[in-house]
Amino acid sequence: MSVLTYIFGGILILCSAFLILLVTVQNPKGRGLSGAIGGDMGNMTEGRARGNDALYAKLTKYFGIAFAVLVVLVSVFGLLK
């Protein structure tokens, strides 16, 4: 394994831990499983997230993209010998 595999692997672990933290800090916006099955339209009438929720949602999106890119990089550098 190359040094880049270890570097990107470490960054991937940090990114995944921060992504888990971001998801658990956010307020739930849905109605749960019953709303998903029953077709609850309550989410359609609610306004946009404000304040910290908007920041958490934006950070979750960016860290999700970074997580996907890092997974690809780790697997590519892991295959190279």
N, C-alpha and C positions, 0 to 999 in steps of 0.2 A: 504494500500500500504506500501511496505517496504521502508526502507531508500535507498537500492540499486536501486530501481526503480527511485527515485528522482535523485540519483547521475548519473546513466547511462542516464537518460532523459536529464539532464543538459549537459552532455558530447555530447549527440546526437544533441542537439540544436547548440552547438559550432561547431561540426563537419559539420553539414549541412550548417551553415553560411559560414564556411571556404571553403566548397566544391562549394557553389554558387560563392564565390569570385574567386576561382581558374578557374572556367569555364568561367566566364565573362572576365577575364584578358587574356585568350588565344587568339591567332590570329586564325581566321577561316581558315581552310585548304581545305574546300570543295568548290564546285561550286554552292551550294545552291540546291533548290528543282528541278530546271530544269536539273541540272547535274545528280541528282539521278534518275529522271524519264527517261531522255534521254540516260542514260548509259554512261556518260562522263568518259573517261579513263584518264583524266588529272591527277588524284591523283596517278595513277600507275607509272607515269614517274618522279614524284617529289622525291627529296632526303629525307633523314631522318631529323627530327627536330633537331636543334642545339641550344645550349645556353639556354636561359631562357625558350624557348618553350619545350625543352626536360625535363627540370626540372619541369615545370608546368604540363606536361603530366604525369610524374612519380608521382608527388604529387597528382594529380587528381585520378590516379589509386589507390594509397594507401588510400586516404580518402574515395573513393567509397567503397572499401572493408571494411574499418572501419565503415562506415555508415551502411552497410548491417549487419555487426556483431552486432552493437549497437542496431539496430532495433529488431533483434532477442532477444537480451538480455533484452531489455526493455519489450518486450511482454512476455517473459518467467517469468521475475520477477513480472510483473504486474498480471499474472495469479495466482502466488503463494500468499497465504494469511496466 
